[in-house]
Amino acid sequence: MVEPPALDRWDATAAASIAVLLVVAYVLIPDPTIQYGTWLIVFCIWMAWFVSFGAKWLYGP
């Protein structure tokens, strides 16, 4: 079975950007509209990460 690739700086960047967005939406600007928009952006970041990680896993670096 093929092992998953090691996490790199792009994975850390995706996680850090999601964390920053959630802090902004829930601590700095706790508005429901901002929170909804933040979750849409978080979903887009997660989908981009998921596709890139899957491609890296299937096809190599």
C-alpha positions as CSV (number, residue, x, y, z in Angstrom):
1,M,0.0,0.0,0.0
2,V,1.2,3.5,-0.8
3,E,2.1,5.7,2.1
4,P,0.6,9.2,2.3
5,P,3.1,12.0,1.5
6,A,4.7,14.0,4.3
7,L,3.1,17.3,5.2
8,D,4.9,20.3,3.8
9,R,4.8,24.1,4.0
10,W,1.7,24.3,1.8
11,D,-0.2,22.0,4.2
12,A,0.9,24.2,7.2
13,T,-0.1,27.3,5.2
14,A,-3.6,26.0,4.6
15,A,-4.1,25.1,8.3
16,A,-2.7,28.4,9.5
17,S,-4.9,30.4,7.1
18,I,-8.0,28.5,8.3
19,A,-7.1,29.2,11.9
20,V,-6.5,32.9,11.2
21,L,-9.8,33.2,9.4
22,L,-11.7,31.5,12.2
23,V,-10.1,33.8,14.8
24,V,-11.1,36.8,12.8
25,A,-14.7,35.6,12.3
26,Y,-15.3,34.5,15.9
27,V,-13.1,36.7,18.0
28,L,-12.4,40.0,16.2
29,I,-15.6,40.4,14.1
30,P,-18.3,38.1,15.6
31,D,-21.0,38.8,13.0
32,P,-23.1,35.9,11.6
33,T,-22.6,37.2,8.0
34,I,-18.8,37.2,8.5
35,Q,-18.9,33.8,10.0
36,Y,-20.9,32.4,7.1
37,G,-18.6,33.9,4.6
38,T,-15.6,32.6,6.6
39,W,-16.9,29.0,6.5
40,L,-17.4,29.3,2.7
41,I,-13.8,30.4,2.4
42,V,-12.6,27.6,4.8
43,F,-14.5,25.1,2.6
44,C,-12.8,26.4,-0.5
45,I,-9.3,26.2,1.1
46,W,-10.1,22.7,2.4
47,M,-11.2,21.5,-1.0
48,A,-8.1,23.0,-2.7
49,W,-5.9,21.3,-0.1
50,F,-7.8,18.0,-0.4
51,V,-7.3,17.9,-4.2
52,S,-3.7,18.9,-4.1
53,F,-2.9,16.4,-1.3
54,G,-4.7,13.7,-3.2
55,A,-2.9,14.4,-6.4
56,K,0.4,14.5,-4.5
57,W,-0.5,11.1,-2.9
58,L,-1.5,9.5,-6.2
59,Y,1.1,10.9,-8.6
60,G,4.0,11.8,-6.4
61,P,5.7,15.1,-5.6
